[in-house]
Amino acid sequence: WNYQKQLLYLQAQHGAWSEVQKDLFSEEFLLPRPILKAFLSPEPVTLLIDELDKSDEEFESFLLEALADYQVSIPEYGTVRARAVPMVVITSNRVRELSDALRRRCLYLYLDFPGREEELAILRLKLPHLPPSLASGIVNFVQGLRGRGLKKPPGIAETLEWAQVLQALKVEDLNEEVIGSTLPVLIKKKEDLALVQSRPGWYA
């Protein structure tokens, strides 16, 4: 609810509470968040619920009604049904397990790390001015890291961050010194960093 707007309305009214209350909890005072916005849209939209595993279980329970019946129940107001059924995309990094009830309402798709050519294409798309030889070296190194049994292998976001740092430093070629000084941008766990640097030729 838009509490500030409700307070302003209350201050401007002098009627009986029973009459004021009817208006106070009307659509005019709703403050739509992304889910409600998607349901109120007259045209089908795409609703992204990103990293659901980082939310609390109460929010996950709230989604059961939204995903099963495409509606949300709002206290004091009632049930809002979707005017057009949205395409809902939910992502999870598996920080915690999602409930079976929620999984039953979803089609599951596991996205693995991209292959070399796909990751290189992403890098070129996001950083078009990166020298081709450097872009290729970045992707080759990151792809190699993912096969070393790290607890948290670097994802696409880390690849892009590392590439941006190297670009800002005006690095043209990767070598042991450059990689060693910038590796914490790519690897976020102390034990992973130690594991990588403990192997001979770790920078190759």
Z-matrix of the N, CA and C atoms (Angstrom, degrees):
N
C 1 1.457
C 2 1.533 1 110.20
N 3 1.338 2 115.33 1 145.91
C 4 1.459 3 121.05 2 175.51
C 5 1.534 4 107.65 3 -83.85
N 6 1.337 5 115.19 4 88.52
C 7 1.464 6 120.19 5 -172.69
C 8 1.524 7 112.51 6 -63.45
N 9 1.311 8 118.00 7 -37.73
C 10 1.465 9 120.48 8 -179.50
C 11 1.522 10 110.95 9 -63.10
N 12 1.328 11 115.16 10 -42.91
C 13 1.467 12 119.18 11 179.47
C 14 1.527 13 110.33 12 -66.54
N 15 1.335 14 116.47 13 -37.73
C 16 1.461 15 119.93 14 177.78
C 17 1.528 16 111.27 15 -63.20
N 18 1.333 17 116.58 16 -41.99
C 19 1.472 18 120.28 17 179.32
C 20 1.526 19 111.39 18 -63.50
N 21 1.314 20 116.65 19 -42.13
C 22 1.467 21 120.13 20 178.08
C 23 1.527 22 110.59 21 -62.37
N 24 1.326 23 115.35 22 -39.28
C 25 1.465 24 119.95 23 179.16
C 26 1.525 25 110.52 24 -64.64
N 27 1.344 26 115.79 25 -44.13
C 28 1.469 27 120.17 26 179.99
C 29 1.529 28 111.45 27 -61.11
N 30 1.335 29 116.31 28 -40.87
C 31 1.458 30 120.05 29 -178.60
C 32 1.531 31 111.84 30 -66.03
N 33 1.332 32 115.86 31 -25.66
C 34 1.465 33 119.82 32 -177.29
C 35 1.523 34 112.59 33 -91.00
N 36 1.345 35 117.47 34 -6.74
C 37 1.469 36 120.88 35 -176.47
C 38 1.527 37 111.32 36 -103.70
N 39 1.336 38 114.93 37 151.21
C 40 1.457 39 119.94 38 178.19
C 41 1.528 40 111.40 39 -133.39
N 42 1.350 41 116.58 40 11.33
C 43 1.451 42 119.91 41 -178.36
C 44 1.519 43 112.33 42 -83.23
N 45 1.328 44 115.65 43 -176.61
C 46 1.470 45 121.40 44 178.34
C 47 1.529 46 110.06 45 -67.55
N 48 1.357 47 114.96 46 149.07
C 49 1.464 48 119.89 47 -178.17
C 50 1.520 49 111.79 48 -59.03
N 51 1.314 50 118.10 49 -38.29
C 52 1.468 51 120.84 50 -178.75
C 53 1.525 52 111.48 51 -60.49
N 54 1.347 53 116.60 52 -34.55
C 55 1.454 54 120.19 53 179.17
C 56 1.527 55 110.90 54 -78.27
N 57 1.331 56 116.76 55 -41.76
C 58 1.470 57 121.43 56 -178.97
C 59 1.526 58 110.91 57 -64.98
N 60 1.346 59 116.42 58 -38.47
C 61 1.454 60 121.71 59 -176.78
C 62 1.523 61 112.08 60 -61.04
N 63 1.338 62 116.51 61 -35.96
C 64 1.460 63 120.14 62 -179.38
C 65 1.528 64 111.39 63 -60.70
N 66 1.329 65 115.30 64 -40.19
C 67 1.462 66 119.93 65 -179.84
C 68 1.522 67 111.89 66 -79.02
N 69 1.331 68 115.86 67 -33.65
C 70 1.466 69 121.13 68 -173.92
C 71 1.523 70 112.10 69 -62.05
N 72 1.328 71 116.80 70 -34.88
C 73 1.465 72 120.83 71 -179.55
C 74 1.521 73 110.11 72 -109.18
N 75 1.330 74 114.75 73 53.36
C 76 1.459 75 121.28 74 177.61
C 77 1.529 76 109.11 75 -111.03
N 78 1.327 77 115.88 76 173.92
C 79 1.470 78 120.58 77 -177.18
C 80 1.529 79 111.78 78 -60.18
N 81 1.332 80 116.55 79 -27.47
C 82 1.458 81 120.64 80 -179.22
C 83 1.522 82 112.29 81 -59.30
N 84 1.338 83 116.65 82 -29.57
C 85 1.456 84 120.68 83 -175.81
C 86 1.532 85 113.17 84 -102.26
N 87 1.309 86 117.02 85 3.16
C 88 1.461 87 119.71 86 175.39
C 89 1.523 88 109.64 87 -70.54
N 90 1.324 89 115.93 88 142.36
C 91 1.460 90 121.84 89 176.58
C 92 1.530 91 106.78 90 -112.44
N 93 1.318 92 118.09 91 91.01
C 94 1.471 93 120.38 92 -172.60
C 95 1.528 94 113.06 93 -65.86
N 96 1.321 95 115.47 94 129.05
C 97 1.461 96 122.21 95 170.59
C 98 1.527 97 106.68 96 -97.32
N 99 1.344 98 118.08 97 178.67
C 100 1.473 99 119.34 98 -173.80
C 101 1.528 100 115.99 99 -51.97
N 102 1.343 101 118.88 100 -41.42
C 103 1.462 102 120.00 101 -177.97
C 104 1.522 103 110.43 102 -66.62
N 105 1.328 104 116.37 103 -46.99
C 106 1.454 105 119.82 104 179.71
C 107 1.533 106 110.97 105 -65.59
N 108 1.338 107 117.23 106 -38.47
C 109 1.464 108 120.71 107 176.89
C 110 1.524 109 110.68 108 -59.15
N 111 1.345 110 115.68 109 -42.86
C 112 1.464 111 119.76 110 -179.83
C 113 1.525 112 110.81 111 -63.71
N 114 1.340 113 116.73 112 -39.03
C 115 1.463 114 120.54 113 -178.56
C 116 1.532 115 111.94 114 -74.28
N 117 1.318 116 117.30 115 -28.11
C 118 1.463 117 120.68 116 -179.78
C 119 1.524 118 112.81 117 -84.74
N 120 1.325 119 116.66 118 -12.48
C 121 1.461 120 119.66 119 -178.50
C 122 1.528 121 110.71 120 -67.65
N 123 1.324 122 118.12 121 132.51
C 124 1.474 123 120.34 122 178.90
C 125 1.518 124 112.69 123 -72.66
N 126 1.337 125 116.99 124 -18.82
C 127 1.457 126 122.27 125 178.57
C 128 1.523 127 109.53 126 -110.33
N 129 1.345 128 117.74 127 148.28
C 130 1.469 129 119.91 128 176.84
C 131 1.528 130 111.24 129 -60.16
N 132 1.316 131 116.63 130 134.56
C 133 1.466 132 121.70 131 178.98
C 134 1.531 133 108.75 132 -128.17
N 135 1.322 134 115.72 133 169.97
C 136 1.461 135 121.35 134 174.27
C 137 1.517 136 108.57 135 -101.52
N 138 1.325 137 116.29 136 125.04
C 139 1.466 138 122.63 137 179.86
C 140 1.521 139 108.72 138 -108.21
N 141 1.337 140 117.31 139 117.73
C 142 1.459 141 122.24 140 178.84
C 143 1.523 142 109.49 141 -100.87
N 144 1.334 143 116.09 142 121.09
C 145 1.466 144 122.28 143 173.15
C 146 1.526 145 105.59 144 -109.69
N 147 1.311 146 116.05 145 97.29
C 148 1.458 147 122.01 146 -169.55
C 149 1.527 148 111.92 147 -88.91
N 150 1.330 149 115.72 148 135.62
C 151 1.467 150 123.04 149 175.98
C 152 1.529 151 111.85 150 52.53
N 153 1.305 152 115.71 151 56.31
C 154 1.466 153 121.96 152 -179.02
C 155 1.520 154 111.91 153 -60.07
N 156 1.328 155 116.92 154 -30.75
C 157 1.461 156 120.68 155 -178.31
C 158 1.525 157 112.97 156 -63.75
N 159 1.339 158 117.88 157 -15.05
C 160 1.461 159 120.95 158 179.02
C 161 1.530 160 112.29 159 -92.48
N 162 1.325 161 116.21 160 -3.69
C 163 1.461 162 119.95 161 177.44
C 164 1.529 163 109.40 162 -87.88
N 165 1.342 164 116.69 163 172.61
C 166 1.461 165 119.47 164 178.78
C 167 1.537 166 110.17 165 -84.47
N 168 1.315 167 115.77 166 165.55
C 169 1.458 168 120.65 167 -176.28
C 170 1.526 169 111.90 168 -68.48
N 171 1.336 170 117.59 169 -25.41
C 172 1.462 171 120.43 170 177.80
C 173 1.528 172 110.87 171 -63.76
N 174 1.319 173 116.48 172 -40.02
C 175 1.462 174 119.73 173 178.52
C 176 1.534 175 110.27 174 -67.43
N 177 1.324 176 115.88 175 -38.89
C 178 1.466 177 119.79 176 177.31
C 179 1.530 178 110.27 177 -61.39
N 180 1.327 179 116.93 178 -40.85
C 181 1.466 180 120.52 179 178.02
C 182 1.527 181 111.10 180 -65.01
N 183 1.328 182 115.95 181 -37.86
C 184 1.461 183 120.54 182 177.54
C 185 1.532 184 110.91 183 -60.65
N 186 1.320 185 116.33 184 -34.17
C 187 1.466 186 120.28 185 -177.99
C 188 1.529 187 113.02 186 -70.02
N 189 1.325 188 117.52 187 -21.46
C 190 1.466 189 119.81 188 -177.30
C 191 1.518 190 111.09 189 -57.89
N 192 1.327 191 116.82 190 -45.83
C 193 1.463 192 120.86 191 178.34
C 194 1.528 193 110.51 192 -66.00
N 195 1.328 194 115.95 193 -41.97
C 196 1.461 195 120.18 194 -177.40
C 197 1.525 196 111.61 195 -63.48
N 198 1.326 197 116.92 196 -39.78
C 199 1.460 198 120.18 197 -176.79
C 200 1.524 199 112.92 198 -83.63
N 201 1.321 200 117.02 199 -29.43
C 202 1.464 201 119.69 200 -178.37
C 203 1.521 202 112.21 201 -80.97
N 204 1.336 203 116.32 202 -43.27
C 205 1.468 204 120.94 203 -173.19
C 206 1.524 205 113.66 204 -117.15
N 207 1.321 206 116.47 205 -0.16
C 208 1.466 207 121.50 206 -177.13
C 209 1.527 208 110.62 207 50.55
N 210 1.317 209 113.34 208 55.37
C 211 1.453 210 120.83 209 177.53
C 212 1.525 211 108.63 210 -154.80
N 213 1.335 212 115.45 211 157.98
C 214 1.463 213 120.62 212 174.72
C 215 1.522 214 108.69 213 -131.77
N 216 1.314 215 115.76 214 142.13
C 217 1.465 216 121.27 215 178.51
C 218 1.517 217 109.11 216 -101.39
N 219 1.322 218 116.06 217 124.39
C 220 1.462 219 122.00 218 -177.29
C 221 1.529 220 108.51 219 -112.62
N 222 1.337 221 118.35 220 121.47
C 223 1.465 222 120.69 221 177.93
C 224 1.533 223 110.63 222 -54.94
N 225 1.311 224 116.45 223 143.90
C 226 1.468 225 125.98 224 -179.05
C 227 1.534 226 113.79 225 69.91
N 228 1.318 227 117.81 226 -9.97
C 229 1.466 228 119.05 227 -175.88
C 230 1.522 229 112.48 228 -116.47
N 231 1.342 230 115.31 229 -50.83
C 232 1.456 231 119.06 230 -179.49
C 233 1.514 232 111.55 231 128.58
N 234 1.302 233 115.68 232 -159.25
C 235 1.456 234 121.85 233 -176.43
C 236 1.525 235 110.56 234 -99.73
N 237 1.318 236 115.10 235 131.89
C 238 1.462 237 121.28 236 176.71
C 239 1.517 238 108.10 237 -109.31
N 240 1.309 239 116.55 238 116.30
C 241 1.457 240 121.27 239 178.04
C 242 1.523 241 109.92 240 -92.69
N 243 1.314 242 116.64 241 147.73
C 244 1.461 243 120.61 242 -179.63
C 245 1.524 244 110.30 243 -64.89
N 246 1.314 245 115.98 244 130.21
C 247 1.462 246 120.21 245 177.33
C 248 1.525 247 110.45 246 -72.51
N 249 1.310 248 116.27 247 -31.27
C 250 1.469 249 122.51 248 173.35
C 251 1.520 250 106.38 249 -142.84
N 252 1.330 251 117.90 250 133.22
C 253 1.468 252 121.23 251 -176.11
C 254 1.529 253 109.75 252 -67.00
N 255 1.338 254 118.04 253 121.27
C 256 1.467 255 120.45 254 -179.11
C 257 1.535 256 111.59 255 -82.11
N 258 1.316 257 115.45 256 158.80
C 259 1.463 258 121.21 257 168.47
C 260 1.519 259 106.59 258 -85.50
N 261 1.328 260 117.46 259 116.11
C 262 1.462 261 121.48 260 -175.72
C 263 1.524 262 110.02 261 -103.93
N 264 1.325 263 115.86 262 125.62
C 265 1.463 264 122.01 263 177.48
C 266 1.520 265 108.03 264 -116.54
N 267 1.323 266 116.51 265 123.51
C 268 1.463 267 122.01 266 179.80
C 269 1.524 268 108.35 267 -115.91
N 270 1.331 269 116.61 268 131.24
C 271 1.461 270 119.47 269 176.39
C 272 1.527 271 109.69 270 -113.59
N 273 1.323 272 115.31 271 154.43
C 274 1.465 273 121.67 272 179.57
C 275 1.520 274 108.83 273 -150.21
N 276 1.325 275 115.91 274 139.19
C 277 1.462 276 121.60 275 175.40
C 278 1.528 277 111.50 276 -101.07
N 279 1.321 278 115.47 277 11.22
C 280 1.473 279 122.42 278 178.16
C 281 1.529 280 112.95 279 61.22
N 282 1.341 281 116.50 280 36.06
C 283 1.465 282 120.41 281 172.90
C 284 1.523 283 108.94 282 -65.67
N 285 1.331 284 116.61 283 -37.26
C 286 1.455 285 122.37 284 171.84
C 287 1.523 286 107.95 285 -142.06
N 288 1.312 287 116.49 286 160.48
C 289 1.457 288 121.19 287 -179.89
C 290 1.519 289 110.30 288 -76.29
N 291 1.304 290 116.57 289 136.99
C 292 1.455 291 121.08 290 175.22
C 293 1.529 292 109.14 291 -83.03
N 294 1.310 293 116.38 292 154.52
C 295 1.463 294 121.00 293 -175.50
C 296 1.524 295 111.44 294 -68.46
N 297 1.340 296 115.42 295 153.99
C 298 1.469 297 120.46 296 177.91
C 299 1.524 298 110.65 297 -63.00
N 300 1.333 299 116.62 298 -35.37
C 301 1.466 300 120.50 299 -179.55
C 302 1.527 301 110.70 300 -61.56
N 303 1.321 302 116.46 301 -40.26
C 304 1.463 303 119.46 302 179.10
C 305 1.529 304 110.67 303 -71.16
N 306 1.318 305 116.53 304 -41.13
C 307 1.470 306 120.25 305 -179.39
C 308 1.524 307 111.57 306 -61.15
N 309 1.333 308 116.63 307 -35.35
C 310 1.464 309 119.70 308 -179.61
C 311 1.535 310 111.43 309 -64.15
N 312 1.295 311 116.62 310 -21.59
C 313 1.465 312 120.57 311 -178.47
C 314 1.529 313 112.51 312 -93.04
N 315 1.328 314 116.21 313 5.66
C 316 1.466 315 120.35 314 -174.38
C 317 1.524 316 111.84 315 -127.06
N 318 1.326 317 114.52 316 156.09
C 319 1.458 318 121.74 317 165.91
C 320 1.517 319 105.99 318 -96.76
N 321 1.332 320 116.94 319 128.27
C 322 1.465 321 120.77 320 -172.60
C 323 1.524 322 110.42 321 -95.14
N 324 1.345 323 115.90 322 132.55
C 325 1.454 324 121.61 323 177.38
C 326 1.518 325 108.37 324 -136.57
N 327 1.337 326 116.32 325 118.74
C 328 1.466 327 120.55 326 178.66
C 329 1.523 328 109.35 327 -92.05
N 330 1.326 329 116.49 328 126.56
C 331 1.462 330 121.20 329 178.59
C 332 1.518 331 109.27 330 -106.18
N 333 1.313 332 116.21 331 112.57
C 334 1.459 333 121.55 332 178.36
C 335 1.533 334 109.31 333 -82.78
N 336 1.326 335 116.24 334 174.02
C 337 1.455 336 119.48 335 175.10
C 338 1.532 337 108.83 336 -61.71
N 339 1.313 338 117.41 337 147.47
C 340 1.465 339 119.35 338 -179.60
C 341 1.528 340 111.69 339 -70.68
N 342 1.317 341 116.09 340 157.09
C 343 1.458 342 120.27 341 173.80
C 344 1.515 343 110.70 342 -71.57
N 345 1.325 344 116.34 343 175.00
C 346 1.458 345 120.20 344 -175.32
C 347 1.527 346 112.77 345 -58.93
N 348 1.313 347 117.40 346 -50.51
C 349 1.457 348 120.54 347 -176.40
C 350 1.529 349 111.76 348 -65.11
N 351 1.319 350 116.43 349 -37.50
C 352 1.456 351 120.01 350 179.60
C 353 1.530 352 110.89 351 -67.25
N 354 1.334 353 116.35 352 -42.88
C 355 1.461 354 120.00 353 179.54
C 356 1.531 355 110.76 354 -66.53
N 357 1.321 356 116.50 355 -37.63
C 358 1.459 357 121.10 356 177.76
C 359 1.533 358 110.60 357 -64.06
N 360 1.326 359 116.23 358 -39.13
C 361 1.470 360 120.62 359 177.98
C 362 1.527 361 110.94 360 -64.63
N 363 1.336 362 116.87 361 -39.22
C 364 1.468 363 121.22 362 177.95
C 365 1.524 364 109.78 363 -64.14
N 366 1.316 365 115.76 364 -43.91
C 367 1.465 366 121.25 365 -178.90
C 368 1.531 367 110.71 366 -62.67
N 369 1.312 368 116.20 367 -43.20
C 370 1.469 369 120.37 368 179.63
C 371 1.526 370 111.51 369 -67.75
N 372 1.327 371 116.25 370 -34.06
C 373 1.459 372 120.45 371 178.85
C 374 1.526 373 111.33 372 -67.72
N 375 1.346 374 115.96 373 -43.90
C 376 1.466 375 120.60 374 -176.59
C 377 1.529 376 112.26 375 -79.67
N 378 1.330 377 117.14 376 -32.49
C 379 1.473 378 121.45 377 -178.66
C 380 1.528 379 109.08 378 -129.41
N 381 1.318 380 117.19 379 73.53
C 382 1.464 381 121.06 380 -173.96
C 383 1.525 382 114.73 381 -63.99
N 384 1.350 383 117.71 382 -20.69
C 385 1.464 384 120.44 383 -177.55
C 386 1.536 385 112.43 384 -92.79
N 387 1.314 386 117.46 385 3.84
C 388 1.461 387 121.27 386 178.13
C 389 1.530 388 108.86 387 -69.79
N 390 1.342 389 118.48 388 130.98
C 391 1.467 390 119.56 389 178.62
C 392 1.532 391 111.17 390 -56.47
N 393 1.333 392 118.06 391 135.40
C 394 1.477 393 120.94 392 -176.85
C 395 1.520 394 113.96 393 -54.83
N 396 1.333 395 117.19 394 -39.80
C 397 1.470 396 119.26 395 -179.21
C 398 1.517 397 111.22 396 -67.06
N 399 1.348 398 116.85 397 -36.87
C 400 1.461 399 120.50 398 178.58
C 401 1.521 400 110.38 399 -69.66
N 402 1.333 401 117.04 400 -42.55
C 403 1.467 402 120.94 401 178.32
C 404 1.520 403 110.45 402 -58.71
N 405 1.317 404 116.27 403 -43.50
C 406 1.467 405 120.69 404 179.81
C 407 1.527 406 110.50 405 -64.86
N 408 1.331 407 117.29 406 -41.78
C 409 1.465 408 120.96 407 179.73
C 410 1.512 409 112.03 408 -65.45
N 411 1.322 410 116.88 409 -39.37
C 412 1.476 411 121.54 410 178.16
C 413 1.516 412 110.52 411 -60.64
N 414 1.328 413 116.00 412 -49.12
C 415 1.463 414 120.33 413 -177.53
C 416 1.530 415 110.55 414 -65.74
N 417 1.319 416 117.54 415 -41.53
C 418 1.473 417 120.27 416 179.08
C 419 1.525 418 111.07 417 -60.58
N 420 1.343 419 116.83 418 -42.45
C 421 1.462 420 120.49 419 -178.75
C 422 1.522 421 111.02 420 -67.55
N 423 1.327 422 116.78 421 -45.49
C 424 1.468 423 120.80 422 -178.77
C 425 1.529 424 110.46 423 -64.40
N 426 1.311 425 116.77 424 -42.68
C 427 1.468 426 120.26 425 178.64
C 428 1.525 427 110.61 426 -60.84
N 429 1.327 428 116.59 427 -37.58
C 430 1.464 429 120.13 428 177.62
C 431 1.520 430 112.57 429 -67.63
N 432 1.338 431 116.33 430 -37.59
C 433 1.472 432 120.51 431 179.47
C 434 1.526 433 111.59 432 -60.90
N 435 1.318 434 116.01 433 -37.03
C 436 1.463 435 119.53 434 -175.66
C 437 1.525 436 112.51 435 -67.18
N 438 1.287 437 117.58 436 -15.98
C 439 1.462 438 120.70 437 178.65
C 440 1.513 439 113.56 438 -97.49
N 441 1.318 440 117.45 439 13.03
C 442 1.472 441 121.05 440 -175.71
C 443 1.527 442 113.53 441 -103.62
N 444 1.315 443 117.78 442 12.87
C 445 1.466 444 120.97 443 175.57
C 446 1.511 445 114.57 444 71.13
N 447 1.317 446 117.76 445 34.77
C 448 1.462 447 121.19 446 179.39
C 449 1.529 448 110.54 447 -73.73
N 450 1.339 449 116.24 448 151.01
C 451 1.462 450 120.57 449 176.85
C 452 1.527 451 110.97 450 -68.64
N 453 1.330 452 116.20 451 -35.96
C 454 1.459 453 121.01 452 176.91
C 455 1.532 454 108.82 453 -132.71
N 456 1.331 455 116.39 454 86.69
C 457 1.466 456 118.82 455 178.57
C 458 1.529 457 110.21 456 -62.90
N 459 1.320 458 118.32 457 146.45
C 460 1.465 459 120.09 458 -179.70
C 461 1.525 460 111.66 459 -66.18
N 462 1.322 461 115.51 460 136.02
C 463 1.455 462 120.77 461 177.52
C 464 1.513 463 111.17 462 -96.86
N 465 1.315 464 115.42 463 -169.69
C 466 1.462 465 120.45 464 179.98
C 467 1.528 466 110.93 465 -61.02
N 468 1.332 467 116.79 466 -40.94
C 469 1.468 468 120.40 467 -179.04
C 470 1.530 469 110.79 468 -58.64
N 471 1.344 470 117.04 469 -42.43
C 472 1.462 471 120.51 470 179.17
C 473 1.533 472 111.47 471 -68.11
N 474 1.323 473 116.97 472 -37.62
C 475 1.465 474 120.37 473 176.86
C 476 1.516 475 110.38 474 -59.35
N 477 1.331 476 116.25 475 -46.32
C 478 1.464 477 120.92 476 -179.24
C 479 1.529 478 111.38 477 -66.17
N 480 1.334 479 116.70 478 -41.16
C 481 1.463 480 120.05 479 178.86
C 482 1.520 481 110.85 480 -62.26
N 483 1.333 482 116.17 481 -43.61
C 484 1.461 483 120.69 482 -179.61
C 485 1.527 484 110.09 483 -63.81
N 486 1.314 485 116.14 484 -44.06
C 487 1.463 486 120.77 485 179.69
C 488 1.528 487 110.82 486 -61.58
N 489 1.334 488 117.39 487 -39.15
C 490 1.468 489 120.97 488 179.13
C 491 1.525 490 110.92 489 -65.22
N 492 1.337 491 116.05 490 -39.79
C 493 1.464 492 120.31 491 178.22
C 494 1.526 493 110.20 492 -64.42
N 495 1.323 494 116.93 493 -45.96
C 496 1.467 495 120.99 494 -179.96
C 497 1.528 496 111.00 495 -63.35
N 498 1.323 497 116.11 496 -37.64
C 499 1.459 498 120.37 497 178.22
C 500 1.528 499 110.59 498 -66.34
N 501 1.340 500 116.61 499 -42.28
C 502 1.466 501 120.87 500 179.20
C 503 1.526 502 111.39 501 -64.30
N 504 1.333 503 116.44 502 -32.37
C 505 1.469 504 121.41 503 178.69
C 506 1.523 505 112.39 504 -83.05
N 507 1.347 506 115.38 505 -0.34
C 508 1.467 507 122.06 506 -179.58
C 509 1.531 508 112.58 507 59.26
N 510 1.321 509 115.31 508 37.17
C 511 1.464 510 121.21 509 176.64
C 512 1.525 511 109.17 510 -74.89
N 513 1.317 512 116.35 511 134.63
C 514 1.466 513 120.66 512 178.98
C 515 1.519 514 112.11 513 -106.99
N 516 1.351 515 116.87 514 -32.61
C 517 1.461 516 121.41 515 179.85
C 518 1.518 517 109.57 516 -136.80
N 519 1.316 518 115.72 517 144.87
C 520 1.458 519 120.92 518 178.22
C 521 1.526 520 110.10 519 -83.19
N 522 1.331 521 115.78 520 138.06
C 523 1.457 522 121.57 521 173.10
C 524 1.520 523 107.90 522 -146.43
N 525 1.312 524 116.98 523 176.21
C 526 1.465 525 120.87 524 -174.80
C 527 1.526 526 112.09 525 -58.75
N 528 1.336 527 117.27 526 -41.32
C 529 1.468 528 120.42 527 -177.84
C 530 1.524 529 111.28 528 -66.09
N 531 1.329 530 116.46 529 -45.45
C 532 1.461 531 120.96 530 -179.23
C 533 1.524 532 110.67 531 -64.08
N 534 1.329 533 115.92 532 -47.55
C 535 1.463 534 119.48 533 -179.00
C 536 1.521 535 110.85 534 -63.92
N 537 1.321 536 116.92 535 -43.04
C 538 1.463 537 120.93 536 -178.57
C 539 1.512 538 113.09 537 -61.38
N 540 1.325 539 117.11 538 -38.76
C 541 1.460 540 120.80 539 -176.82
C 542 1.527 541 112.84 540 -78.98
N 543 1.325 542 117.31 541 -19.61
C 544 1.474 543 120.58 542 -177.57
C 545 1.524 544 113.29 543 -113.30
N 546 1.315 545 117.22 544 -0.13
C 547 1.465 546 121.10 545 -175.88
C 548 1.529 547 113.66 546 -58.46
N 549 1.359 548 119.64 547 -34.79
C 550 1.475 549 118.92 548 178.41
C 551 1.524 550 114.04 549 -62.56
N 552 1.327 551 118.19 550 -16.56
C 553 1.459 552 120.21 551 174.28
C 554 1.524 553 109.71 552 -71.27
N 555 1.314 554 115.62 553 -30.68
C 556 1.459 555 121.99 554 -174.48
C 557 1.525 556 112.38 555 -93.18
N 558 1.318 557 116.74 556 -36.60
C 559 1.468 558 122.02 557 -176.23
C 560 1.527 559 108.57 558 -113.02
N 561 1.321 560 116.91 559 126.48
C 562 1.461 561 121.94 560 -170.31
C 563 1.524 562 114.63 561 -107.00
N 564 1.335 563 118.08 562 2.76
C 565 1.464 564 120.26 563 179.59
C 566 1.528 565 109.77 564 -122.51
N 567 1.329 566 116.05 565 136.97
C 568 1.459 567 121.90 566 -176.94
C 569 1.526 568 111.38 567 -59.53
N 570 1.347 569 115.89 568 -43.38
C 571 1.460 570 119.03 569 -177.72
C 572 1.526 571 111.92 570 -67.98
N 573 1.318 572 116.97 571 -33.28
C 574 1.466 573 120.28 572 176.32
C 575 1.515 574 110.88 573 -67.41
N 576 1.330 575 116.33 574 -40.20
C 577 1.460 576 121.08 575 178.74
C 578 1.523 577 110.73 576 -62.54
N 579 1.327 578 115.48 577 -43.54
C 580 1.468 579 119.98 578 179.47
C 581 1.531 580 110.88 579 -66.25
N 582 1.331 581 117.40 580 -39.25
C 583 1.456 582 121.74 581 179.88
C 584 1.523 583 111.32 582 -62.77
N 585 1.316 584 116.24 583 -44.61
C 586 1.470 585 120.59 584 -179.21
C 587 1.510 586 111.11 585 -65.01
N 588 1.320 587 117.75 586 -46.77
C 589 1.462 588 121.30 587 -174.68
C 590 1.527 589 113.49 588 -77.90
N 591 1.330 590 117.22 589 -9.03
C 592 1.477 591 120.14 590 179.71
C 593 1.527 592 112.36 591 -82.92
N 594 1.317 593 117.50 592 -13.34
C 595 1.462 594 121.02 593 -177.79
C 596 1.522 595 111.02 594 -91.56
N 597 1.325 596 117.58 595 139.06
C 598 1.478 597 119.98 596 177.25
C 599 1.529 598 110.33 597 -60.20
N 600 1.309 599 116.43 598 139.72
C 601 1.457 600 120.69 599 179.20
C 602 1.500 601 113.39 600 63.55
N 603 1.352 602 117.08 601 32.10
C 604 1.464 603 122.28 602 -174.45
C 605 1.525 604 113.16 603 -60.02
N 606 1.336 605 116.52 604 -26.94
C 607 1.462 606 120.71 605 -174.93
C 608 1.518 607 112.88 606 -85.84
N 609 1.327 608 117.51 607 -4.05
C 610 1.475 609 120.22 608 -176.31
C 611 1.512 610 110.53 609 -81.38
